[in-house]
């Protein structure tokens, strides 16, 4: 008869072990679900940040390109025969004259 009680005791121990294991598995599952959700959120945020960075870099390249080009209005005024430098602004250039200050301003 002692064997029957031992079997019930062993089954009770097994049940307790399984219950503990099930609780651990449930806890791991909850942590995993939270990690997957956080990972998806971080991936979306990263993609948005990459898009914004690309837009920002595009604007910076455009600004640098614009800085490198001389002002078209000043070029037109200079080509019409007028100074665009600070020293002689709007004074007429002599025939065939070229002003180094104007050229520096236009092409720096």
MDAnalysis code that builds the backbone (N, CA, C; Angstrom):
import MDAnalysis as mda
import numpy as np

u = mda.Universe.empty(324, n_residues=108, atom_resindex=np.repeat(np.arange(108), 3), trajectory=True)
u.add_TopologyAttr("name", ["N", "CA", "C"] * 108)
u.add_TopologyAttr("resid", np.arange(1, 109))
u.add_TopologyAttr("resname", ["UNK", "UNK", "UNK", "UNK", "UNK", "UNK", "UNK", "UNK", "UNK", "UNK", "UNK", "UNK", "UNK", "UNK", "UNK", "UNK", "UNK", "UNK", "UNK", "UNK", "UNK", "UNK", "UNK", "UNK", "UNK", "UNK", "UNK", "UNK", "UNK", "UNK", "UNK", "UNK", "UNK", "UNK", "UNK", "UNK", "UNK", "UNK", "UNK", "UNK", "UNK", "UNK", "UNK", "UNK", "UNK", "UNK", "UNK", "UNK", "UNK", "UNK", "UNK", "UNK", "UNK", "UNK", "UNK", "UNK", "UNK", "UNK", "UNK", "UNK", "UNK", "UNK", "UNK", "UNK", "UNK", "UNK", "UNK", "UNK", "UNK", "UNK", "UNK", "UNK", "UNK", "UNK", "UNK", "UNK", "UNK", "UNK", "UNK", "UNK", "UNK", "UNK", "UNK", "UNK", "UNK", "UNK", "UNK", "UNK", "UNK", "UNK", "UNK", "UNK", "UNK", "UNK", "UNK", "UNK", "UNK", "UNK", "UNK", "UNK", "UNK", "UNK", "UNK", "UNK", "UNK", "UNK", "UNK", "UNK"])
u.atoms.positions = np.array([
    [0.804, -1.198, 0.000],
    [0.000, 0.000, 0.000],
    [0.842, 1.255, 0.000],
    [1.990, 1.129, 0.518],
    [2.879, 2.276, 0.576],
    [3.240, 2.738, -0.812],
    [3.221, 1.806, -1.764],
    [3.558, 2.170, -3.127],
    [2.526, 3.105, -3.727],
    [1.249, 2.915, -3.416],
    [0.197, 3.771, -3.953],
    [0.370, 5.198, -3.443],
    [0.716, 5.326, -2.186],
    [0.925, 6.666, -1.624],
    [2.150, 7.330, -2.234],
    [3.171, 6.541, -2.502],
    [4.375, 7.075, -3.142],
    [4.050, 7.597, -4.543],
    [3.218, 6.864, -5.275],
    [2.833, 7.285, -6.625],
    [2.047, 8.586, -6.560],
    [1.101, 8.699, -5.624],
    [0.333, 9.944, -5.472],
    [1.240, 11.098, -5.063],
    [2.199, 10.812, -4.230],
    [3.143, 11.839, -3.793],
    [4.008, 12.292, -4.976],
    [4.452, 11.325, -5.775],
    [5.259, 11.656, -6.942],
    [4.446, 12.458, -7.959],
    [3.179, 12.056, -8.138],
    [2.302, 12.819, -9.049],
    [2.072, 14.228, -8.529],
    [1.928, 14.399, -7.250],
    [1.765, 15.732, -6.659],
    [3.011, 16.581, -6.874],
    [4.180, 15.963, -6.683],
    [5.437, 16.687, -6.922],
    [5.555, 17.085, -8.394],
    [5.203, 16.143, -9.290],
    [5.260, 16.420, -10.724],
    [4.301, 17.549, -11.091],
    [3.110, 17.524, -10.512],
    [2.121, 18.583, -10.764],
    [2.647, 19.935, -10.309],
    [3.270, 19.964, -9.130],
    [3.845, 21.221, -8.632],
    [4.977, 21.712, -9.549],
    [5.798, 20.782, -9.991],
    [6.902, 21.134, -10.887],
    [6.369, 21.673, -12.203],
    [5.353, 21.008, -12.750],
    [4.755, 21.459, -14.015],
    [4.091, 22.832, -13.867],
    [3.437, 23.044, -12.748],
    [2.804, 24.345, -12.497],
    [3.861, 25.443, -12.434],
    [4.964, 25.167, -11.752],
    [6.060, 26.135, -11.657],
    [6.662, 26.396, -13.036],
    [6.872, 25.313, -13.793],
    [7.439, 25.437, -15.140],
    [6.502, 26.236, -16.044],
    [5.202, 25.961, -15.948],
    [4.220, 26.692, -16.748],
    [4.228, 28.181, -16.400],
    [4.358, 28.504, -15.149],
    [4.426, 29.907, -14.728],
    [5.682, 30.563, -15.296],
    [6.796, 29.826, -15.282],
    [8.039, 30.365, -15.836],
    [7.912, 30.586, -17.349],
    [7.318, 29.623, -18.041],
    [7.128, 29.749, -19.492],
    [6.216, 30.940, -19.802],
    [5.167, 31.129, -19.017],
    [4.263, 32.271, -19.221],
    [5.009, 33.590, -19.013],
    [5.854, 33.634, -17.997],
    [6.645, 34.839, -17.746],
    [7.601, 35.134, -18.888],
    [8.273, 34.096, -19.381],
    [9.191, 34.256, -20.513],
    [8.436, 34.734, -21.750],
    [7.245, 34.177, -21.947],
    [6.432, 34.580, -23.106],
    [6.063, 36.052, -23.020],
    [5.687, 36.529, -21.853],
    [5.325, 37.939, -21.687],
    [6.527, 38.844, -21.964],
    [7.683, 38.445, -21.463],
    [8.904, 39.233, -21.708],
    [9.226, 39.242, -23.203],
    [9.085, 38.098, -23.850],
    [9.367, 37.999, -25.280],
    [8.395, 38.860, -26.087],
    [7.123, 38.831, -25.743],
    [6.136, 39.661, -26.440],
    [6.452, 41.145, -26.278],
    [6.839, 41.555, -25.075],
    [7.207, 42.948, -24.835],
    [8.447, 43.322, -25.644],
    [9.413, 42.414, -25.720],
    [10.636, 42.675, -26.487],
    [10.333, 42.798, -27.980],
    [9.475, 41.933, -28.481],
    [9.106, 41.983, -29.904],
    [8.384, 43.297, -30.215],
    [7.493, 43.708, -29.346],
    [6.772, 44.974, -29.536],
    [7.742, 46.153, -29.511],
    [8.636, 46.149, -28.529],
    [9.625, 47.228, -28.428],
    [10.534, 47.247, -29.654],
    [10.938, 46.085, -30.121],
    [11.786, 45.980, -31.292],
    [11.087, 46.563, -32.525],
    [9.817, 46.226, -32.714],
    [9.060, 46.755, -33.859],
    [8.947, 48.272, -33.773],
    [8.685, 48.780, -32.580],
    [8.583, 50.225, -32.381],
    [9.909, 50.911, -32.685],
    [10.995, 50.345, -32.195],
    [12.320, 50.925, -32.432],
    [12.694, 50.880, -33.913],
    [12.307, 49.825, -34.597],
    [12.582, 49.742, -36.038],
    [11.838, 50.841, -36.797],
    [10.583, 51.087, -36.430],
    [9.816, 52.147, -37.098],
    [10.428, 53.517, -36.809],
    [10.815, 53.754, -35.558],
    [11.441, 55.019, -35.201],
    [12.764, 55.200, -35.938],
    [13.540, 54.134, -36.039],
    [14.815, 54.193, -36.747],
    [14.599, 54.536, -38.218],
    [13.598, 53.934, -38.830],
    [13.307, 54.214, -40.236],
    [12.916, 55.684, -40.424],
    [12.090, 56.211, -39.518],
    [11.705, 57.618, -39.592],
    [12.914, 58.529, -39.415],
    [13.798, 58.182, -38.487],
    [15.005, 58.984, -38.267],
    [15.924, 58.938, -39.483],
    [16.030, 57.789, -40.106],
    [16.843, 57.691, -41.320],
    [16.272, 58.554, -42.432],
    [14.948, 58.558, -42.566],
    [14.309, 59.395, -43.588],
    [14.569, 60.872, -43.304],
    [14.423, 61.279, -42.042],
    [14.681, 62.679, -41.690],
    [16.129, 63.060, -41.916],
    [17.040, 62.150, -41.584],
    [18.459, 62.404, -41.804],
    [18.748, 62.565, -43.296],
    [18.141, 61.719, -44.109],
    [18.335, 61.824, -45.564],
    [17.811, 63.167, -46.077],
    [16.654, 63.605, -45.585],
    [16.104, 64.911, -45.975],
    [17.047, 66.027, -45.538],
    [17.542, 65.940, -44.312],
    [18.445, 66.959, -43.783],
    [19.728, 67.016, -44.607],
    [20.289, 65.850, -44.923],
    [21.513, 65.813, -45.723],
    [21.266, 66.379, -47.116],
    [20.096, 66.103, -47.679],
    [19.748, 66.644, -48.997],
    [19.712, 68.171, -48.952],
    [19.103, 68.712, -47.886],
    [19.032, 70.161, -47.738],
    [20.415, 70.760, -47.556],
    [21.273, 70.088, -46.779],
    [22.637, 70.585, -46.553],
    [23.423, 70.607, -47.856],
    [23.297, 69.548, -48.652],
    [23.997, 69.494, -49.933],
    [23.488, 70.612, -50.838],
    [22.186, 70.831, -50.815],
    [21.595, 71.888, -51.639],
    [22.104, 73.257, -51.195],
    [22.182, 73.480, -49.863],
    [22.692, 74.752, -49.347],
    [24.142, 74.957, -49.765],
    [24.954, 73.903, -49.646],
    [26.360, 74.010, -50.022],
    [26.502, 74.303, -51.507],
    [25.650, 73.686, -52.319],
    [25.696, 73.920, -53.758],
    [25.334, 75.364, -54.062],
    [24.328, 75.870, -53.367],
    [23.924, 77.257, -53.580],
    [25.005, 78.222, -53.115],
    [25.707, 77.883, -52.033],
    [26.766, 78.753, -51.539],
    [27.910, 78.832, -52.534],
    [28.193, 77.735, -53.207],
    [29.320, 77.690, -54.133],
    [29.051, 78.470, -55.417],
    [27.798, 78.697, -55.731],
    [27.463, 79.401, -56.960],
    [27.348, 80.894, -56.687],
    [27.868, 81.723, -57.599],
    [27.735, 83.162, -57.413],
    [26.276, 83.595, -57.570],
    [25.970, 84.720, -56.978],
    [24.616, 85.254, -57.046],
    [24.304, 85.658, -58.487],
    [23.265, 85.084, -59.101],
    [22.962, 85.389, -60.502],
    [22.614, 86.868, -60.728],
    [22.000, 87.501, -59.743],
    [21.649, 88.920, -59.900],
    [22.905, 89.785, -59.962],
    [23.865, 89.465, -59.101],
    [25.117, 90.231, -59.116],
    [25.884, 89.991, -60.415],
    [25.870, 88.764, -60.906],
    [26.539, 88.469, -62.179],
    [25.917, 89.291, -63.295],
    [24.596, 89.359, -63.300],
    [23.900, 90.128, -64.344],
    [24.275, 91.603, -64.269],
    [24.288, 92.160, -63.062],
    [24.655, 93.576, -62.888],
    [26.086, 93.806, -63.359],
    [26.991, 92.904, -62.976],
    [28.397, 93.022, -63.382],
    [28.525, 92.928, -64.902],
    [27.805, 91.991, -65.512],
    [27.852, 91.829, -66.972],
    [27.267, 93.029, -67.709],
    [26.387, 93.765, -67.056],
    [25.826, 94.977, -67.659],
    [26.771, 96.161, -67.539],
    [27.910, 95.957, -66.850],
    [28.929, 96.990, -66.806],
    [28.970, 97.788, -65.518],
    [28.497, 97.218, -64.425],
    [28.488, 97.946, -63.156],
    [29.276, 97.177, -62.099],
    [29.866, 97.934, -61.184],
    [30.566, 97.325, -60.050],
    [29.547, 96.677, -59.110],
    [29.954, 95.554, -58.524],
    [29.127, 94.905, -57.504],
    [29.888, 94.813, -56.180],
    [31.123, 95.309, -56.154],
    [31.918, 95.273, -54.928],
    [31.459, 96.378, -53.984],
    [31.850, 96.260, -52.747],
    [31.425, 97.226, -51.730],
    [32.039, 98.606, -51.940],
    [33.229, 98.641, -52.483],
    [33.919, 99.925, -52.651],
    [33.271, 100.812, -53.701],
    [32.829, 100.226, -54.799],
    [32.324, 101.024, -55.931],
    [30.952, 100.546, -56.399],
    [30.151, 100.039, -55.513],
    [28.876, 99.427, -55.888],
    [28.051, 100.361, -56.774],
    [27.566, 99.833, -57.873],
    [26.676, 100.495, -58.834],
    [27.364, 101.551, -59.678],
    [28.660, 101.766, -59.524],
    [29.387, 102.668, -60.426],
    [29.656, 101.910, -61.719],
    [29.655, 102.653, -62.823],
    [29.878, 102.018, -64.122],
    [31.354, 101.663, -64.262],
    [31.574, 100.454, -64.806],
    [32.935, 100.006, -65.118],
    [33.402, 100.716, -66.387],
    [34.674, 101.064, -66.426],
    [35.223, 101.661, -67.643],
    [35.253, 100.589, -68.737],
    [35.307, 101.016, -69.975],
    [35.317, 100.103, -71.124],
    [36.463, 99.106, -70.981],
    [36.152, 97.801, -70.942],
    [37.158, 96.764, -70.852],
    [37.752, 96.582, -69.455],
    [37.253, 97.345, -68.481],
    [37.777, 97.264, -67.114],
    [37.251, 96.000, -66.434],
    [38.078, 95.428, -65.592],
    [37.676, 94.301, -64.777],
    [38.109, 94.606, -63.350],
    [37.213, 94.498, -62.416],
    [37.492, 94.834, -61.020],
    [37.752, 93.548, -60.237],
    [38.923, 93.467, -59.640],
    [39.266, 92.270, -58.864],
    [38.358, 92.102, -57.634],
    [37.975, 93.204, -57.024],
    [37.064, 93.111, -55.867],
    [35.727, 92.527, -56.284],
    [35.231, 92.970, -57.440],
    [33.947, 92.431, -57.936],
    [34.072, 90.938, -58.242],
    [35.165, 90.583, -58.901],
    [35.360, 89.162, -59.274],
    [35.513, 88.289, -58.021],
    [36.198, 88.788, -57.029],
    [36.354, 88.034, -55.784],
    [35.006, 87.828, -55.119],
    [34.200, 88.879, -55.120],
    [32.861, 88.792, -54.515],
    [32.008, 87.768, -55.249],
    [32.100, 87.768, -56.573],
    [31.265, 86.861, -57.360],
    [31.704, 85.405, -57.281],
    [33.005, 85.180, -57.199],
    [33.510, 83.813, -57.337],
    [34.282, 83.287, -56.135],
    [33.987, 83.780, -54.960],
    [34.676, 83.234, -53.781],
    [34.008, 81.990, -53.293],
])
